[in-house]
Amino acid sequence: MTPKWRELADKLAEQIKAGEYGPGERLPHIRELVDAGEGSKSTVHAAYKALEAEGLVTSSRGHGTVVRQRVPLKRLGIDRYDKAKWRDGDEVAFIADRVASGRAYRRNEQTQTVSLVEAPLAASEAHGLPAGAEVYARARLVKEGQQPTHCLTSYYRAEHVEGTRLVDPTPGPAGRGGGFRVLYDAGYEIDHMKEQIFARTATADESKLLQLPPGEPVVELHRTTYTADGTVVEFAIGVHAASRFAWEYKFQVPDSATDKENPQ
């Protein structure tokens, strides 16, 4: 049975996510909720402490409990895949975003499950596989504190990852350096990528998984990762809560006329 304080915390969290309490707005005093029949003083206090632990509110003497000003996470473009981050260190992509955003993180905020599945159409096309071919699917859910930010499923050809820790069924991250480091150690160093993004309405399952407020859309990402010789070593589909990210890209501006004059 769910404790009364948890029910109240979930109710208030939904109200915050739905915009009933905006950033900087004070939640009712504990006595107000007690008088409204929401529970005892200890119940309301425990609910507020849970909201604070989940990063939704801040509490201070004289100001009460206030909804946090939430700046969207930076979802980096090129910089999140810097080889020095994952090859030489342990700064996998979601951690690179947190560091760039000045936000705290724990490695266990990304979990994974791995299974051998029939490749979705987009994955089989990306890998050049026939319809119905089996691939390894590595599904991750990433949270910030208790709040999910996005989910991402990567699809790999069996011959690229068989016997590596990428297909270890044990829940949790893929180990130091993440999936790209595993591919690197297996002889498949990533070289370039193609990313496609588009917004759409969330499905009921996605709204539940990502704890979305009613009506919030998602941003879907398709990422194709290649080695230098053009071999596709990963095709990934990500679903991101639209309000929790600001997408940031930094790149050299091309000059195709100069490129033609100075061929490599």
C-alpha positions as CSV (number, residue, x, y, z in Angstrom):
1,M,0.0,0.0,0.0
2,T,1.4,3.4,-1.0
3,P,2.1,5.6,2.0
4,K,-0.1,8.7,2.4
5,W,2.9,11.1,2.1
6,R,3.9,9.4,-1.2
7,E,0.4,9.8,-2.6
8,L,0.5,13.5,-1.7
9,A,4.0,14.0,-3.1
10,D,2.9,12.4,-6.4
11,K,-0.2,14.5,-6.6
12,L,1.8,17.7,-6.0
13,A,4.5,16.6,-8.5
14,E,1.8,16.2,-11.2
15,Q,0.4,19.6,-10.4
16,I,3.9,21.1,-10.7
17,K,4.5,19.3,-14.0
18,A,1.1,20.4,-15.3
19,G,2.0,24.1,-14.5
20,E,-0.5,24.5,-11.7
21,Y,2.4,25.7,-9.7
22,G,4.9,27.6,-11.8
23,P,8.7,28.2,-11.3
24,G,9.3,30.4,-8.3
25,E,5.8,29.9,-7.0
26,R,5.3,28.9,-3.4
27,L,3.4,25.8,-2.5
28,P,0.7,26.0,0.2
29,H,1.9,26.2,3.8
30,I,1.9,22.8,5.6
31,R,-1.0,24.0,7.8
32,E,-3.1,24.9,4.7
33,L,-2.8,21.4,3.3
34,V,-3.5,19.9,6.8
35,D,-6.7,22.0,7.0
36,A,-7.7,21.0,3.5
37,G,-7.6,17.3,4.6
38,E,-4.5,16.3,2.7
39,G,-3.0,14.6,5.8
40,S,-1.3,15.2,9.1
41,K,1.5,17.7,9.5
42,S,4.1,14.9,9.4
43,T,2.5,13.6,6.2
44,V,2.7,16.9,4.4
45,H,6.2,17.6,5.7
46,A,7.3,14.1,4.4
47,A,5.7,14.9,1.0
48,Y,7.5,18.2,0.7
49,K,10.8,16.6,1.7
50,A,10.3,14.0,-1.1
51,L,9.6,16.8,-3.7
52,E,12.8,18.5,-2.5
53,A,14.9,15.3,-2.9
54,E,13.5,14.9,-6.4
55,G,14.6,18.4,-7.4
56,L,11.2,19.8,-7.9
57,V,11.2,22.3,-5.1
58,T,13.4,24.1,-2.6
59,S,12.6,24.9,1.0
60,S,14.0,27.7,3.2
61,R,13.0,29.4,6.4
62,G,11.0,32.5,5.6
63,H,10.3,31.6,2.0
64,G,8.5,28.2,2.4
65,T,8.5,25.6,-0.2
66,V,9.0,27.0,-3.7
67,V,8.9,25.4,-7.2
68,R,12.4,25.3,-8.6
69,Q,13.4,27.4,-11.6
70,R,14.3,24.7,-14.1
71,V,16.6,25.5,-16.9
72,P,16.4,22.8,-19.6
73,L,19.4,20.5,-19.9
74,K,21.8,21.2,-22.7
75,R,21.6,18.4,-25.2
76,L,25.0,18.9,-26.9
77,G,25.6,18.1,-30.5
78,I,29.2,17.3,-31.5
79,D,30.9,17.9,-28.1
80,R,28.9,15.1,-26.3
81,Y,30.7,12.6,-28.5
82,D,34.2,13.8,-28.0
83,K,36.4,10.7,-28.0
84,A,38.5,12.1,-25.2
85,K,35.5,12.0,-22.9
86,W,34.6,8.3,-23.3
87,R,37.8,6.7,-24.8
88,D,40.2,8.2,-22.3
89,G,37.8,8.9,-19.5
90,D,34.3,7.8,-18.3
91,E,32.2,10.8,-19.5
92,V,29.5,9.1,-21.5
93,A,27.1,11.2,-23.6
94,F,24.4,11.8,-21.0
95,I,27.1,12.8,-18.4
96,A,28.7,15.2,-20.9
97,D,25.3,17.0,-21.2
98,R,25.0,17.2,-17.4
99,V,28.6,18.6,-17.1
100,A,27.9,21.2,-19.8
101,S,24.6,22.2,-18.0
102,G,26.3,22.5,-14.6
103,R,24.1,19.8,-13.2
104,A,24.9,16.9,-10.9
105,Y,24.8,13.3,-12.0
106,R,25.2,9.7,-10.9
107,R,26.2,6.9,-13.3
108,N,23.3,4.8,-12.0
109,E,20.9,7.4,-13.4
110,Q,21.3,5.5,-16.6
111,T,20.0,2.0,-16.6
112,Q,19.9,-0.6,-19.4
113,T,18.4,-3.8,-20.5
114,V,19.7,-5.9,-23.4
115,S,17.9,-8.4,-25.5
116,L,18.1,-10.1,-28.9
117,V,15.2,-8.9,-31.0
118,E,13.8,-8.7,-34.5
119,A,15.2,-5.5,-35.9
120,P,12.6,-2.6,-36.4
121,L,12.4,-1.5,-40.0
122,A,14.5,1.6,-39.4
123,A,17.2,-0.4,-37.7
124,S,17.4,-3.1,-40.4
125,E,17.5,-0.5,-43.1
126,A,20.3,1.4,-41.4
127,H,22.4,-1.7,-40.9
128,G,21.6,-3.1,-44.4
129,L,20.0,-6.2,-43.0
130,P,17.0,-8.1,-44.4
131,A,13.6,-7.7,-42.8
132,G,13.2,-9.9,-39.7
133,A,16.9,-10.1,-39.0
134,E,17.9,-10.3,-35.3
135,V,19.9,-7.6,-33.7
136,Y,20.9,-6.7,-30.1
137,A,18.7,-4.0,-28.6
138,R,20.2,-2.0,-25.7
139,A,17.5,0.0,-24.1
140,R,18.4,2.8,-21.6
141,L,16.3,5.0,-19.4
142,V,18.0,8.1,-18.2
143,K,16.8,10.1,-15.2
144,E,17.8,13.3,-13.4
145,G,17.3,12.4,-9.8
146,Q,13.9,10.7,-9.8
147,Q,12.6,12.4,-13.0
148,P,13.2,10.6,-16.4
149,T,14.6,12.8,-19.1
150,H,14.8,10.4,-22.0
151,C,15.0,6.9,-23.2
152,L,17.3,5.5,-25.9
153,T,17.5,2.2,-27.6
154,S,20.6,1.2,-29.6
155,Y,20.5,-1.6,-32.2
156,Y,23.7,-3.5,-33.0
157,R,24.6,-6.3,-35.4
158,A,25.4,-9.5,-33.5
159,E,28.8,-10.0,-35.1
160,H,29.9,-6.5,-33.8
161,V,29.0,-7.0,-30.2
162,E,28.7,-10.7,-29.4
163,G,30.9,-11.6,-26.4
164,T,31.3,-7.9,-25.3
165,R,29.8,-6.3,-22.2
166,L,27.3,-4.5,-24.4
167,V,25.3,-7.7,-24.5
168,D,25.8,-8.5,-20.8
169,P,22.2,-8.9,-19.5
170,T,23.1,-7.5,-16.1
171,P,21.1,-4.3,-15.6
172,G,23.1,-1.1,-15.4
173,P,25.5,1.0,-17.6
174,A,27.8,-0.8,-20.1
175,G,30.9,0.0,-18.0
176,R,33.7,2.6,-18.2
177,G,33.4,4.7,-21.3
178,G,29.9,3.3,-22.2
179,G,28.9,1.7,-25.5
180,F,31.3,3.6,-27.7
181,R,34.2,2.4,-25.6
182,V,33.0,-1.2,-26.0
183,L,32.9,-0.8,-29.8
184,Y,36.3,0.9,-29.8
185,D,37.8,-2.0,-27.8
186,A,36.2,-4.5,-30.2
187,G,37.9,-2.8,-33.2
188,Y,35.0,-0.6,-34.3
189,E,36.1,3.0,-33.6
190,I,33.3,5.5,-34.3
191,D,34.2,8.1,-36.9
192,H,31.1,10.0,-37.9
193,M,27.3,10.1,-37.3
194,K,24.0,11.2,-38.8
195,E,21.3,12.5,-36.5
196,Q,17.7,13.2,-37.4
197,I,15.3,14.8,-35.0
198,F,11.6,15.6,-35.1
199,A,8.8,16.4,-32.6
200,R,5.6,14.4,-32.2
201,T,2.9,13.6,-29.8
202,A,3.9,11.2,-27.0
203,T,2.3,7.8,-26.9
204,A,0.5,6.7,-23.7
205,D,3.4,4.4,-22.8
206,E,6.0,7.2,-23.4
207,S,4.0,9.6,-21.3
208,K,4.0,7.1,-18.4
209,L,7.6,6.1,-18.8
210,L,8.9,9.7,-19.0
211,Q,6.4,11.0,-16.5
212,L,5.2,13.7,-18.9
213,P,2.5,16.3,-18.0
214,P,-0.7,16.1,-20.1
215,G,-0.1,17.2,-23.7
216,E,3.7,17.5,-23.6
217,P,5.3,16.4,-26.9
218,V,8.5,14.4,-27.3
219,V,11.5,14.9,-29.5
220,E,12.5,11.7,-31.3
221,L,16.1,11.2,-32.3
222,H,17.5,8.8,-34.9
223,R,21.2,8.3,-34.7
224,T,23.3,6.3,-37.1
225,T,26.9,5.8,-36.1
226,Y,29.7,4.8,-38.6
227,T,33.3,3.8,-38.6
228,A,35.7,5.5,-41.0
229,D,35.1,3.0,-43.7
230,G,31.3,3.6,-43.6
231,T,30.3,0.5,-41.6
232,V,27.2,1.2,-39.5
233,V,28.0,0.0,-35.9
234,E,25.0,1.5,-34.1
235,F,21.5,2.7,-35.0
236,A,19.7,4.3,-32.1
237,I,16.2,5.7,-31.5
238,G,15.8,8.2,-28.6
239,V,12.7,9.7,-27.1
240,H,13.2,13.0,-25.2
241,A,10.8,15.0,-23.0
242,A,10.5,18.2,-25.1
243,S,10.6,20.6,-22.1
244,R,13.6,19.1,-20.4
245,F,16.2,19.7,-23.1
246,A,17.6,22.6,-25.1
247,W,19.4,21.2,-28.2
248,E,22.7,22.8,-28.8
249,Y,24.9,22.4,-31.9
250,K,28.3,23.8,-32.7
251,F,30.0,23.2,-36.0
252,Q,32.4,24.6,-38.6
253,V,30.5,26.4,-41.3
254,P,31.2,24.6,-44.6
255,D,32.4,26.3,-47.9
256,S,31.7,23.8,-50.7
257,A,33.3,26.1,-53.3
258,T,36.7,26.0,-51.4
259,D,36.4,22.3,-50.8
260,K,36.1,21.7,-54.6
261,E,39.2,24.0,-55.2
262,N,41.3,22.2,-52.6
263,P,40.4,18.5,-52.8
264,Q,42.0,16.3,-50.2
